[in-house]
Amino acid sequence: AKRIIKAKMNNQLVILRRYTRNNEKNIHVQMKNIKYVRRKIENCKSIEEIMGYEGYSARNYFSALENLVDEEFAFSGRSRRPPKDEFNALLSLGYSILTHEICAKIEKKGLNAYFGIMHSDKSGHAALASDLIEEWRPVIVDSLVLALINGHEIKKEHFIKMPDKESTYLTNEGKRIFIEKMEKRLQREIEYLEYLAYPVSFRQALDHQIEQFCKCLETGNVNDYYPVKIR
């Protein structure tokens, strides 16, 4: 849990740095806060403590992202069920697709997707998939959403604001655009796995990471798991 969450925080910081290069907005405080809790993780004594720091990091991360998206897509924090704005609608769809990808791979390896190490086990919740998606969220989904919005590939017309004004969803055309881009992202080759000397696609990298997780379970050595850390 420590290795996964520290890697997630690292990846959040890299995404923020990438998008502040040509942006005048100051997100120094949020980045400083994420770095602070990342250092705290190693001394945590419980899963609850780790997840508390993860939640604090996430709040600072999304607070920073609010300043980095095109003003037309301004949002206020993370909202899930339902997503209250366009940015959160894209994140929710992206995380859902990625969770299904990971669930299928988990079950292919003979693991129980509903028995996790960090997230609580509750009816209908694939806790292990929620665990293993953490380090990938900024790398695959968040960066894609930022690219689509700031690159004007997704527009306001691709969303529907429901009558209650408390929920926002993609139109069919918006879904088509996002799913096509997500598929291309999953097929893209990367060199983020430090234990491989050759590039693999994001989809293949997910397989390799789950294999690493299985090895860690078999040996009982947490050092056998190398979380994804982008640069």
C-alpha positions in Angstrom: 0.0 0.0 0.0 2.9 2.4 0.8 4.6 1.7 -2.4 1.5 2.1 -4.5 0.3 5.4 -2.9 3.8 7.0 -2.9 4.0 6.2 -6.7 0.5 7.7 -7.2 1.6 10.9 -5.5 4.8 11.0 -7.6 2.7 10.6 -10.7 0.3 13.3 -9.6 3.2 15.7 -9.1 4.7 14.9 -12.6 1.3 15.6 -14.3 1.0 18.9 -12.4 4.6 19.9 -13.4 3.9 19.1 -17.1 0.8 21.3 -17.2 2.3 24.3 -15.3 5.2 24.8 -17.8 3.1 27.1 -20.0 0.6 28.2 -17.4 0.8 31.3 -15.2 -1.3 29.8 -12.4 0.4 29.2 -9.1 -0.1 25.8 -7.7 3.0 25.8 -5.5 1.1 25.3 -2.2 -0.8 22.3 -3.5 2.4 20.6 -4.8 4.2 21.4 -1.6 1.4 19.7 0.4 1.5 16.6 -1.8 5.3 16.3 -1.4 4.9 16.7 2.4 2.4 13.8 2.8 4.4 11.7 0.4 7.3 11.8 2.8 4.9 10.9 5.6 3.7 7.6 4.0 6.8 5.6 4.9 6.2 5.9 8.6 2.5 5.1 8.5 1.4 2.3 10.9 -2.0 1.4 9.4 -3.9 1.3 6.1 -6.3 3.9 7.5 -3.4 6.3 8.0 -2.1 5.7 4.5 -5.5 6.3 3.0 -5.9 9.4 5.1 -2.8 10.9 3.5 -3.9 9.7 0.1 -7.2 11.6 0.5 -5.4 14.7 1.6 -3.1 14.4 -1.5 -6.0 13.9 -3.8 -7.8 17.0 -2.5 -4.7 19.1 -3.2 -4.2 17.5 -6.5 -7.7 18.3 -7.8 -7.5 21.8 -6.3 -4.4 22.3 -8.5 -6.0 20.8 -11.6 -8.9 23.3 -11.2 -6.4 26.0 -12.2 -4.9 24.1 -15.1 -8.0 23.3 -17.2 -9.4 25.5 -19.9 -11.6 28.1 -18.1 -14.7 26.9 -20.0 -14.4 23.6 -18.2 -13.8 25.0 -14.7 -14.8 22.6 -11.9 -14.6 22.5 -8.1 -13.1 19.3 -6.7 -13.8 15.7 -7.4 -17.4 14.6 -7.6 -18.3 11.0 -8.5 -21.9 9.8 -8.1 -23.1 11.7 -10.0 -20.3 13.7 -11.7 -21.4 17.4 -11.4 -19.4 18.8 -14.2 -17.7 18.0 -17.5 -14.3 17.4 -16.1 -15.6 14.9 -13.5 -17.8 13.2 -16.1 -14.7 12.5 -18.2 -12.7 11.3 -15.2 -15.5 9.0 -14.1 -15.8 7.4 -17.6 -12.0 7.0 -17.8 -11.7 5.4 -14.4 -14.6 3.1 -15.1 -13.0 1.9 -18.4 -9.6 1.4 -16.7 -11.2 -0.5 -13.7 -12.9 -2.9 -16.1 -9.5 -3.5 -17.9 -7.8 -4.2 -14.6 -10.7 -6.4 -13.3 -10.5 -8.7 -16.4 -6.7 -9.0 -16.0 -6.9 -9.7 -12.3 -9.4 -12.5 -12.8 -7.3 -13.9 -15.7 -4.4 -14.3 -13.2 -6.7 -16.2 -10.8 -7.1 -13.5 -8.2 -10.3 -12.3 -6.6 -11.0 -8.7 -7.7 -13.2 -8.2 -4.7 -10.6 -8.9 -2.1 -8.3 -5.8 -1.7 -5.4 -4.7 0.4 -6.3 -1.0 0.8 -9.9 -0.3 -0.2 -12.7 -1.8 1.9 -14.5 -5.0 0.8 -18.1 -4.2 0.3 -20.8 -5.7 -1.9 -20.3 -5.1 -5.6 -17.0 -3.2 -5.1 -13.9 -4.6 -6.9 -11.6 -3.6 -4.1 -8.4 -5.1 -5.5 -9.0 -3.3 -8.9 -9.5 -0.1 -6.9 -6.1 -0.8 -5.3 -4.2 -1.5 -8.4 -5.7 1.3 -10.4 -4.3 4.0 -8.1 -0.8 4.4 -9.6 -2.3 4.5 -13.1 -5.1 7.1 -12.6 -2.8 10.2 -13.2 -0.8 8.4 -15.9 -3.5 7.1 -18.1 -6.8 8.9 -17.3 -6.0 12.3 -15.8 -3.4 13.1 -18.5 -5.8 12.1 -21.3 -8.7 14.2 -19.9 -6.4 17.3 -19.6 -5.1 16.7 -23.2 -8.7 16.4 -24.6 -10.0 19.5 -22.8 -7.0 21.8 -23.3 -6.5 20.5 -26.9 -10.2 21.3 -27.6 -10.9 17.8 -28.8 -13.8 17.6 -26.3 -16.2 20.5 -26.3 -19.1 21.7 -24.3 -21.5 20.4 -26.9 -20.4 16.9 -26.0 -22.1 17.0 -22.6 -25.6 17.0 -21.2 -26.4 18.9 -18.0 -29.3 17.0 -16.4 -32.5 19.0 -15.3 -31.5 18.7 -11.6 -28.3 20.6 -12.6 -26.4 18.3 -10.2 -25.2 15.8 -12.7 -23.4 16.0 -16.1 -23.0 13.2 -18.6 -21.3 12.8 -22.0 -23.5 12.6 -25.2 -23.1 9.6 -27.4 -20.7 11.5 -29.6 -18.7 12.6 -26.6 -18.5 9.0 -25.4 -17.3 7.9 -28.9 -14.6 10.5 -29.0 -13.4 9.7 -25.5 -13.5 5.9 -25.9 -11.5 6.1 -29.2 -8.9 8.2 -27.5 -8.8 5.9 -24.5 -8.2 2.9 -26.7 -5.4 4.7 -28.5 -3.9 5.5 -25.1 -4.0 1.9 -24.0 -2.3 0.8 -27.2 0.5 3.4 -26.9 3.9 2.1 -26.1 5.7 3.4 -23.0 8.9 2.7 -21.1 7.6 3.4 -17.6 8.3 -0.1 -16.1 11.8 0.0 -14.5 12.2 -3.8 -14.6 11.7 -4.0 -18.4 14.4 -3.1 -20.9 12.0 -2.6 -23.7 8.8 -0.6 -24.4 5.3 -2.1 -23.9 1.8 -0.8 -24.5 -0.1 0.6 -21.5 -2.4 -2.5 -21.8 0.6 -4.8 -21.6 2.1 -2.8 -18.8 -1.1 -3.4 -16.7 -0.6 -7.1 -17.3 3.1 -6.9 -16.1 2.1 -5.0 -13.0 -0.5 -7.6 -12.0 2.1 -10.3 -12.5 4.4 -8.3 -10.2 1.7 -8.1 -7.7 1.2 -11.9 -7.9 4.9 -12.4 -7.4 4.8 -10.2 -4.3 1.9 -12.3 -2.8 3.8 -15.5 -3.5 7.1 -14.4 -2.0 5.7 -12.3 0.8 8.3 -9.7 -0.2 6.9 -6.2 -0.8 10.1 -5.3 -2.6 9.1 -7.6 -5.4 6.5 -5.0 -6.5 7.8 -2.1 -8.5 5.0 0.6 -8.9 4.8 2.7 -12.0 6.5 6.0 -11.6 6.6 8.5 -14.5 9.2 11.2 -14.9 
